[in-house]
Every structure is written in structure tokens, then in C-alpha cells.
């Protein structure tokens, strides 16, 4: 492949490479897939290819024909999109950018990293742009939840779906590109659930891996508690209801879901499919104490909670319902001791470290 810095999703990358080489890129592309799977990375690499940004002073980030919206704002307002809505801090709006003639004489590329966070007015404004795109323009929308976008927007984009990347590929990529040792690379790859961006954060952000394990240990420690104690545990574990807090809540519930997946594998007699080797003993204890249907129900509740958090539900309320459903029903999971850790994975302590991607720097007009 000509884009060696991208891991996984070879068919999608190859298709974009071919369209770029043949000059057949559509005016609008929708890249969908789980958060952290690499949608924005691929979109930015495509933009660099379209604009030949490698030869531009400062690269893609300084190219005047490139527009990027990839902040961690909880909602993308219409001001970020409509004409006249730009600001000195965030740079020009999408329509202001597209109203300009190409500075370098070639095409223009606009990338929206989290398009599913657009408000309804912002989405309507983008729809008008997609209906009458300026010549020589490519607009790339990335969305972890494309179903939240209007069907009219989806119908005007060429959709490409990105799948989770196998853990072995992610581990090899971390070792090759980041110099991560084999053990932490494999641990991060398994914990990431097929998302290279999350694996990168776990392997490189100080305390991120320990925070992930803290979440599982705290989950195991709740077993055996009464209803009042479960509500207090939910209050203690739940992050605040903010953009950063929601990212932390999603990371915590993802860790709990990963453990319950291993419990389900052990309960089904497929323990070789379990990925958390250090927690194999705890998973076996749960599998022996709980019916398989109960484990499946717990796993489904975690998935449902993840969807609710992604739709801006209050983390504390979600945690209360989830912990009551898992630990307050009969039969209840057994109390097990968390496994010992390596010295470099000592408990991170409160508050858990967020593994969401950093806020994108604003770009000047």
C-alpha cells in the first residue's frame, strides 16, 4: 500500500488509492466505523494525496486548500458550517472555505472528523453544500454513528464502512511505528476492541493502561454489594456529565464489556477466545457461578448502556441502572479478587485518565 502509516481496512484504503490515481474521487465521501478505528486518519491521508501536501511548506496542516473540523466539541453548531460563521479561534466556516478559489491551483478538501455530532441546523446547512458542491471539491464526513445523520446527507455521499482491525495487526503496528514493547502492545491491542486510535492512546498515554485495568477492578469489587451500596458505587464510579466525562464513561463501560465478553466465551466452552489473559481466573469464576443466559443478558446490558451514553445520557443514571441489573439480580456474580499487576501498571488512582483523542488545534483562515 502507498499509505503505510494506516493500519487495517486494506480494501477501503485500496479503493481510495485507486480513485485518487484515476481521478474518479466523488465529491462527497462518508467514512463510517467505530470511534478510533482510523476514519479521520484515512480522510486526512486522502486529503494529503489530493492536495500533494507533502510538497507544501508545513505539510497538510498548513495547506490553504484544506479545511478540518475535528475538535472534541460535544455538538458541532451551525456557526462552524454556515457562511459568515467563522471565528479567529476556529478559522473559517465550511461554506466560507468553499467560497474561496483554490489557492494552490488544484482541488480543495474539507474533512469533518465527527460529522454525527452536527446539530440539525448544521446538518441542513451541510446538505445544501452537498447538493451543489463547488467544482474541484471533495468533502469527507466521518461518523461513528451515521444513523444519526439525515438520510438525505447519507444519500449524497459515497459510503465506505471501516471495520475493527484484528488485534494482531494493531500490536504489530504499535511495535513497528511506536517502538512499543511486545507485552504492552498486545495488551493495548486486545483492550482496544479493534480500534487502533484507542490502542495508541492506551500504549502511549501515561497511566492510560492502568486506568483501563482500574475500571475492571472496580467493576469486580462491586460484586456482593446491596442495593444501597450499588447506588453509592455508581455515584463513585460515574464521571461527570460532560464531553470528557462521557468519553471516560464510554471507555469504562467498554472495559466492562470486554470482561463480560470473556466470561461469555468461557461459559460457552470457548475459553481460547478470551482476550484478557490476566482476568481468565475471574472470568472462569463468573462463568461457573452464572447461567449462560444470565451472562448474555449482562453483556447485552453493557452494549445498551454504551449506546445510551453515546446518545448523551447522564453517566450516573446509566451506571445506577447497569450495576443494579448486573449485581442486584439473582443469581448475582461472585466476589473475586483482581489479579496482580506488573509494576508499570500500578493503579492510576482517581480520576481515570481519558483515552479520547486530543482536541484538534484551530486553523487560521
N, C-alpha and C positions, 0 to 999 in steps of 0.2 A: 504494500500500500504506500501511497505517497504521503500519507499523514500518519507517521509512526507514533506521534505523541498521543493518539487516540487509541483507547483500549476497547475491544469488543465491537459488536454491531457491524461486522465487516460488510454484510450486504447493503446496509444503508449508506455506509461510507463509500463503498464502491459505486453505488448508483449516483451519488452526488458528484463523485470524481468524474464519472463518465459524462454526466450532464454538463459539468463545468468545461470539460475538454471539448465537447461537441457544440457548446454554445446553446444548449437547449434548457437552461435553467428556467423554471417557471417564475412568474412574477411574485408568487406568494407560496411559502412552504410552512407546513405545520409539523414540528417535531414533537412527538408526544412520548412519554415514558416516565418511569418513577423519578422522584426527586433525587438528584445526584447521580443519575445514570450517564450523564455526559451530553445532554441536549445542547446546552449553551456552548460547551466546548466545541462541538461539531459545527454549530452555527457560526461561531467566531472563526473557526478554521476555514469554513466555506467563504466567509466574508474576506478573509485574507487572500484566498485564491482569486476571487472575483476582482479584487482591487489591486492585485500584485503588491500587497502591502510590505512584503519583505524588502523591496527596494525603496520604500518611502522612509525618509528620516523619522525615527521614532517608532516605526512599525505601525501596526494596525491601530493602536491606541491613539496615535497622533494623526491618523489619516482623516482629512476633511470630508471624505465621501462615505464615512462610516458613522452610524448612529447606534447607540446601545442603551437600552434600559434594562438594568439587571440589579437594581437595588433590592434590599430586603424589606421594602415598604410593604405593609400588610395589604394595602389596596393601591392600585395604580389609578390615579384620578384623571379626569378629562383634561386637566391642565397639562399633563405630560404628553398629551396627544394632539390637542386641537391647535389650530393656528393662533399665534399670539400668546400661547400658554407657557412658553419657555421662561427660564429664570437664569440669573447669573450663576447660581449654585448648581442647578441640574443641567444647564445647557439648553439648546433649542428643543422645542417640542417636535414630535414626529412630523406633523404637517409643515412646520417651519423648515425643517431639514429637507423635506421632499420638495419644497417650493424653490429651493436653490438649484442652480445649474451645477452639474458635476465640476468640481474644482480641478481635478486631475485629468479631465477629459474622457474618462471611462464611465463605468456604471456607478451606481450607488447601492449600498446595502444597509438596511435597518434591521436590527435584531432586538426582539423583546424577549428577555430571558424567562419571565414569569407571566405570560400573557393571561393565564387563567385568574390572575389577581386584578384584572381590569374591572372597574365599576361598569355598570350598564351604560351610562353615557359615554364612557371612554370606549367601550366596545362598539357602540353605534358609530362613533367618530372613526374608528379604525375600519369599520365596514365600508364607509364611504370611500376611504382611501383605497381599499382593496377592489372596489367596484370600478374605479377609474385611476389605476396606478400610473404615475408618470413614466415616460419611456426610460428604458435602461435601469429600472429599479427592481431590486429583489428584496422582499420583506420576509423575514424569517421569524415566526412565532414559535415559542417553546412553551409547553404546558404539561405539567404533571397530571392535571385533571382537565382534559379538553372538553369533557361533557359539561363543564360549567360555562363554556363559551357558547354564544348563539350559533345555531345550526347554519345560519347564513354566512358566518365567518368561516366555519369549517368547510362549507361547500365551495368556497372561493380559494381554498388553499390545497396544494398537493400534500396529502398527509403521509408522513413516514413515522412508523412506530419503532421506538427503541426498546429492546428487551433487556432484562437484567443480565449482567455479564457473569459467566462462571467464575467461581472463587479462585480456581487455579490460574486463570488469566489475570485476575486482579492482583493476586500475590506476586506473580512473575513480573507484572508491570511495576508494582511498588519496588521490588528488588532492583529492577533494571533502571528505572528512572529516578527513584528517590534514594537509592542506596539503603533501603530498609532491610534489616536482618531477616532471615527466613522465618523465625518464630513469630515476631510481631507482624510481619507481612501476612502470614497465613491467618493469624488471629484476626487482624483487621479485615481481611478479605471475607472471612466467614461471618463476622459480625455485621458487615455492611449490607448483606442481603442483595448482592448483585449490583451495588451502586459504587462505581469507582470513586466518585467525589466524596462519598461518605467514608470509604475505606482510606482515602488520602488524609482526611481530617483525623480519623482515628489513629492513623500511623504516625502523623507528624505533629498534631496539635498537643502541646504539653498537657498531660492529665486527661486527655480525651478517652483513651482506652480504659483508664482506671474509673472514670465516671460511668462508662458503659457497664462495667462489672459491678460498680456500686449499685446501679439500678436493679440488676438481677438479684444481688444480695439483699437489698431492701425488700424486694418482692418476696423472696423466700422467707424473710424474717416475719412477714405479716401472718403467716400460717399459724393457726391456733388461737387467733385473737377473737374476742367477742365483737358484737356489732358496734359498740361504743368505741372500742379500740380501733376497729377498722375505719371508722369515720375520722378518728384522730390521725390515723396513718395516712389517709387520703389528704387531709389538710397539710400534713407534714411533707408529703412527697410531691404534691402538685405544684408546678411552677406558677408564676403569676399569669394572668390572662392578658398577655401582650404578644407581640410578634416573636420576640426572642423566647418568651416563656412557652409559646406554642411549639416552637421548634424543639425545645428541650423536652416537652411533653411527648411529642411525636417520637423523639429518639428513645425516651424511656419505654414507651409502650412497644416500640419496635424491638427493644431488647427483651421485654417480657414475652412478646410473640415468638421470638426466636427460641427462647427456652421452652415454651409450650409446644412448639413445633417438634423439638427434640423429644419431649415427653410423648407426643403422639406417635413419633417414629418408633420409640421403644415399646409403646403399648401395642403397636401393630406388628411387633416382631421384626422390625427393620432397624435395629439399633445402629447398623453400619451407616445409615443415612444421617444420623445425628452429627451436628457440626461442632457443638460446644463440648470439646473433649473434657475440659476441666469440670463440667457440670453433669457428666454422664451419671455419676452416682446419685445426684439429686434427682435427675430425670427418671432414673430407674425406680427410686423410692416413690415418686408420684405415680408412675405408671402402674406399680404394683398395688397402690392403695386406691386407685380410682378406676371406674369402668371406662372403657374406650370412648363410649358415647359422651361421658362427662368431660373427658379431655377435649374431644372435638368441639363440644359446646363452649368450653373456656377459650379455645383458640378462635372460634367464631366471634366471641365477645370482644376479644382484643382487636380483631380486624374491624369490627363495627366501631369500636372506640377510636381507632385510628382515623376512620372516615369522618366521625363526628368532630374530632379535633381539627382535621383538615378543613372542615366547614365552619371553623371559628366557634365551636362550642367552648364553654368555660372548662378549663382543665380540672379544677377541683370537683365540679359536679360529675364530670366523666369518671374521675378516679373513684369517687364515692360509689357510684353505681357499679363500676367494674370490680372493685375489691369486694363489695357485698355479694355480687353474683359469683365470684370465684371462691372466696374464702368463707362466706357466710352461709352457703348452701350445703346440703348433705348429699353425698359424703364430701367432707372437706379435705383439702390437701394436707399431707403430713408436714410437720415442722422438721426441717433438715438444716444442718449446719452448712454454711457456704464453704467451698473448697479453699485451701490455702492458695496464696498468690505468690508470684515471683516478686522480689524486692522492688523492681522497677514498675510494678503495677499495684503499689500500695494504694489504699483508699484515697480518693481525691479529696474527700470531705465536701461539705456543702459550701456554696451551691454547686450542682453538677455543671460541668463545662459544656457549653453548647458546641455541637459539631456542625452547625449550619455554615454555609459559605459566607465569607465576609462581605460586608457592604461594598458595593461597587463604587469606585470613585467617580464623581461627576465629571463630565467632559464639557469643555468650553465650546461655544459656537465657533 
